[in-house]
Amino acid sequence: MGAFTEFVQLAAGATSAFGQIQQGRAASEAAESQAAAAQANALLAQQQAADVRARGVFARRRSQLDAAAALATGRVGFAAGNVALGAGGAPADFQNQIQRTAAEDDKTLSQNIASESNAFISKSNILLGQASGFERQAKSARNAGFLGAAGTLLETGSEVDFGNLFGKKPTAAKLLNRPGVPIPTRR
C-alpha cells in the first residue's frame, strides 16, 4: 500500500504542475489578446489622425474657395455699380475684410486640424504603451506557470519516499550520499 500512496502523491504533483502550466498559458493568451486589441486600436487611431489631416486639407481648400468667391462677388457688384476698385474706400475695405476673415478662418482650421490629429496620435501612443504592457504581462504569466510547476514538482519530489515507491527503503546515509556516516535513530 505504501508504493500506491507514493505513486498517487507523484501523480497529484504532476497534475498540479500541469494545471499551473495551463493556467499560465491561459493568462498569457488573455494578455496577448489584449495586446493585439490595443495594437489594432492604436492603428485605428493613427488612421483617424490621417483622416483628420486629409479632411482638413479639403476644408482649408473649401474655405479658400469660399473667400475667393466672396471677393469675386463683391468685385462684380462694385463693377456693376461703376465703383472703381482701386480707389480705396468701401471697395478696398470690403476686399481687406474678406482677406482678413479668410486668413483667420485658415488659421483656425489649421489649429483645429492639428489639435484633433494630435489627439488621435496621443491616443495611439497610449494604446501602444498598453500593448507593450500586455505583452510583458503575457510573458510574466507564462513564466509564472512554468516556475510554479517546477516548484510543485520539486516539492512533491521531496515529499515522496522513492524507496517505498520502488520497493526498497534506502538508508538516510544513502539519501545523503554519505555511506558510512552514522545516522541517529529513534529509541
C-alpha positions, 0 to 999 in steps of 0.5 A, a space after each residue: 500500500 505504501 508504493 500506491 500512496 507514493 505513486 498517487 502523491 507523484 501523480 497529484 504533483 504532476 497534475 498540479 504542475 500541469 494545471 499551473 502550466 495551463 493556467 499560465 498559458 491561459 493568462 498569457 493568451 488573455 494578455 496577448 489578446 489584449 495586446 493585439 486589441 490595443 495594437 489594432 486600436 492604436 492603428 485605428 487611431 493613427 488612421 483617424 489622425 490621417 483622416 483628420 489631416 486629409 479632411 482638413 486639407 479639403 476644408 482649408 481648400 473649401 474655405 479658400 474657395 469660399 473667400 475667393 468667391 466672396 471677393 469675386 462677388 463683391 468685385 462684380 457688384 462694385 463693377 456693376 455699380 461703376 465703383 472703381 476698385 482701386 480707389 480705396 474706400 468701401 471697395 478696398 475695405 470690403 476686399 481687406 475684410 474678406 482677406 482678413 476673415 479668410 486668413 483667420 478662418 485658415 488659421 483656425 482650421 489649421 489649429 483645429 486640424 492639428 489639435 484633433 490629429 494630435 489627439 488621435 496620435 496621443 491616443 495611439 501612443 497610449 494604446 501602444 504603451 498598453 500593448 507593450 504592457 500586455 505583452 510583458 504581462 503575457 510573458 510574466 504569466 507564462 513564466 509564472 506557470 512554468 516556475 510554479 510547476 517546477 516548484 510543485 514538482 520539486 516539492 512533491 519530489 521531496 515529499 515522496 519516499 522513492 524507496 517505498 515507491 520502488 520497493 526498497 527503503 534506502 538508508 538516510 546515509 544513502 539519501 545523503 550520499 554519505 555511506 558510512 556516516 552514522 545516522 541517529 535513530 529513534 529509541 
